Amino acid sequence: MSATPMRLIVGLGNPGSKYAGTRHNAGFWLVERAADRLGVNLRSERKFQGALGRYRESGADLHLLCPDTYMNHSGRAVAALTRFHRIAPEAVLVAHDEIDLPPGVVRLKRGGGHGGHNGLRDIISALGSREFARLRIGVGHPGNSDQVIPYVLHAPGRDERSAIDAAIDAAATQVPDLAVGHWDSAQQQLHTRG
């Protein structure tokens, strides 16, 4: 069964070497991995405030974006690109770190709130819609809500990073299917992986 083809996949994170290996950049990792698998070059595009690439093959017309606006202002880049290319919120997939899932788990979700995630909050505000899809990449929880910010702004341990990378690899393989609207099969593959 087909759903809306994804026309934009946004990876959330913070630019710069200081943040490159932190849990909060899991969305960047996904977009970078997908671009690599698809043979897409991500190039800095000032007009769209981020690193941008495009995949057009087998009926897909997909933009890949890593905003360089910092997490809390991700909506600026997303809104600029969706307005210019007339992409509906329902055709946008936002990949982000998810503390409510353990490392190694990845989940697709349509619509919803921000769950306290500032990147999602800003995108909801900028688009005026909650109807975009999410790719939630589990990074685990520090166990105490007071520790969430320092936790996501630090690098995961070796075993955690290995689990996160495996989940990102699995998600990146589903990007071509998501780009042509095969949501159910992509979701089944990701939600039932061992």
C-alpha positions as CSV (number, residue, x, y, z in Angstrom):
1,M,0.0,0.0,0.0
2,S,1.3,3.4,-0.9
3,A,1.2,6.6,1.1
4,T,2.4,10.1,0.3
5,P,5.9,10.0,-1.3
6,M,8.5,11.7,0.8
7,R,9.9,14.7,-1.0
8,L,12.1,16.0,1.8
9,I,14.1,14.2,4.5
10,V,15.5,16.6,7.1
11,G,18.2,15.4,9.5
12,L,18.3,17.3,12.8
13,G,21.5,18.2,14.5
14,N,23.9,21.0,15.3
15,P,26.6,22.1,12.8
16,G,30.3,22.1,13.6
17,S,33.0,19.7,14.8
18,K,32.0,20.3,18.5
19,Y,28.7,18.6,18.0
20,A,29.5,16.1,15.2
21,G,29.7,13.0,17.3
22,T,26.9,13.9,19.8
23,R,23.6,12.0,20.2
24,H,21.7,15.1,19.2
25,N,23.2,14.8,15.7
26,A,21.6,11.4,15.0
27,G,19.4,13.0,12.3
28,F,22.4,14.4,10.5
29,W,24.0,10.9,10.6
30,L,20.9,9.4,8.9
31,V,20.8,12.0,6.1
32,E,24.5,11.7,5.5
33,R,24.3,7.9,5.4
34,A,21.3,8.0,3.1
35,A,23.1,10.5,0.8
36,D,26.1,8.3,0.7
37,R,24.0,5.2,-0.2
38,L,22.2,7.1,-2.9
39,G,25.3,8.7,-4.4
40,V,24.0,12.2,-3.5
41,N,26.3,15.1,-2.9
42,L,25.3,17.3,0.1
43,R,26.4,20.8,-0.7
44,S,26.1,24.0,1.4
45,E,23.1,26.1,0.1
46,R,23.0,29.5,1.7
47,K,19.4,30.1,0.3
48,F,18.2,27.0,2.2
49,Q,20.4,27.4,5.3
50,G,22.0,24.0,5.2
51,A,23.7,21.2,3.4
52,L,21.4,20.0,0.6
53,G,21.3,17.2,-2.0
54,R,18.7,15.8,-4.4
55,Y,17.8,12.3,-5.4
56,R,15.8,11.8,-8.6
57,E,15.5,8.2,-9.7
58,S,12.8,5.5,-10.3
59,G,9.9,8.0,-9.8
60,A,11.5,9.6,-6.7
61,D,12.2,13.4,-6.4
62,L,13.7,13.7,-2.9
63,H,15.6,16.5,-1.2
64,L,18.0,15.7,1.6
65,L,18.7,18.5,4.1
66,C,20.9,19.0,7.1
67,P,20.1,22.5,8.4
68,D,23.0,24.6,9.6
69,T,20.8,26.8,11.8
70,Y,21.4,24.8,15.0
71,M,18.7,22.6,16.4
72,N,16.5,25.2,18.0
73,H,16.0,27.0,14.6
74,S,15.7,24.0,12.3
75,G,12.3,25.3,11.1
76,R,13.9,28.2,9.2
77,A,15.7,25.9,6.8
78,V,12.7,23.5,6.5
79,A,10.2,26.3,5.8
80,A,12.5,28.0,3.2
81,L,12.9,24.8,1.2
82,T,9.3,23.6,1.5
83,R,8.0,27.0,0.4
84,F,10.4,27.2,-2.6
85,H,9.7,23.7,-3.9
86,R,6.0,23.7,-2.8
87,I,6.4,20.6,-0.6
88,A,3.4,19.8,1.7
89,P,4.1,19.0,5.3
90,E,2.8,15.4,4.7
91,A,5.7,14.9,2.2
92,V,8.4,15.9,4.8
93,L,10.2,13.3,7.0
94,V,12.2,14.6,9.9
95,A,15.0,12.3,11.3
96,H,15.9,13.1,14.9
97,D,17.4,11.7,18.1
98,E,14.8,10.1,20.4
99,I,15.6,9.7,24.1
100,D,12.4,7.6,24.7
101,L,13.8,4.8,22.5
102,P,16.9,2.7,23.3
103,P,20.0,2.8,21.1
104,G,19.5,0.5,18.1
105,V,15.8,1.1,17.8
106,V,14.3,3.3,15.0
107,R,10.6,4.1,14.5
108,L,8.6,5.8,11.7
109,K,5.7,7.9,12.8
110,R,3.2,10.1,11.0
111,G,2.4,13.4,12.6
112,G,2.2,14.2,16.3
113,G,3.6,16.7,18.8
114,H,7.2,17.7,19.6
115,G,7.6,15.6,22.8
116,G,9.9,18.3,24.2
117,H,12.3,18.1,21.2
118,N,13.2,21.7,20.4
119,G,14.0,20.9,16.7
120,L,10.5,19.5,16.2
121,R,9.0,22.3,18.1
122,D,10.6,24.9,15.8
123,I,9.6,23.0,12.6
124,I,6.0,22.7,13.8
125,S,6.0,26.5,14.4
126,A,7.7,27.3,11.1
127,L,5.4,25.1,9.0
128,G,2.2,25.8,11.0
129,S,1.6,22.0,10.9
130,R,2.3,18.9,12.9
131,E,1.5,16.6,9.9
132,F,5.1,15.9,8.8
133,A,6.5,12.4,9.4
134,R,9.2,11.5,11.9
135,L,12.0,9.0,11.8
136,R,12.8,8.6,15.5
137,I,16.3,7.3,16.1
138,G,16.8,5.8,19.6
139,V,19.7,7.2,21.6
140,G,18.6,6.1,25.1
141,H,17.7,8.1,28.2
142,P,20.1,9.3,30.9
143,G,17.6,8.1,33.6
144,N,17.0,11.6,35.0
145,S,15.2,14.3,33.2
146,D,17.6,16.9,34.6
147,Q,20.4,15.3,32.7
148,V,18.7,15.2,29.2
149,I,20.5,18.2,27.7
150,P,24.0,17.3,28.7
151,Y,23.3,13.7,27.7
152,V,22.2,14.5,24.2
153,L,25.1,16.9,23.7
154,H,27.7,14.2,24.4
155,A,28.9,11.3,22.3
156,P,27.4,7.9,23.0
157,G,29.7,5.1,24.2
158,R,31.2,2.6,21.7
159,D,28.5,0.0,22.1
160,E,25.7,2.6,22.0
161,R,27.1,4.2,18.9
162,S,27.4,0.8,17.2
163,A,23.7,0.1,17.9
164,I,22.7,3.5,16.7
165,D,24.8,3.1,13.5
166,A,23.1,-0.2,12.8
167,A,19.7,1.4,13.2
168,I,20.7,4.2,10.9
169,D,22.0,1.8,8.3
170,A,18.7,0.0,8.3
171,A,16.7,3.2,8.0
172,A,19.0,4.5,5.2
173,T,18.1,1.4,3.1
174,Q,14.4,2.3,3.3
175,V,14.8,5.8,1.9
176,P,14.2,4.9,-1.7
177,D,10.9,3.2,-0.7
178,L,9.9,6.2,1.4
179,A,10.6,8.5,-1.6
180,V,8.0,6.7,-3.7
181,G,5.4,6.3,-1.0
182,H,6.0,2.7,0.2
183,W,5.5,3.7,3.8
184,D,4.0,0.5,5.1
185,S,6.8,-1.8,3.8
186,A,9.5,0.6,5.1
187,Q,7.7,0.7,8.5
188,Q,7.4,-3.0,8.7
189,Q,11.1,-3.5,7.8
190,L,12.2,-1.1,10.5
191,H,9.8,-2.0,13.2
192,T,10.4,-5.7,13.0
193,R,14.2,-5.8,12.6
194,G,16.0,-8.0,15.1
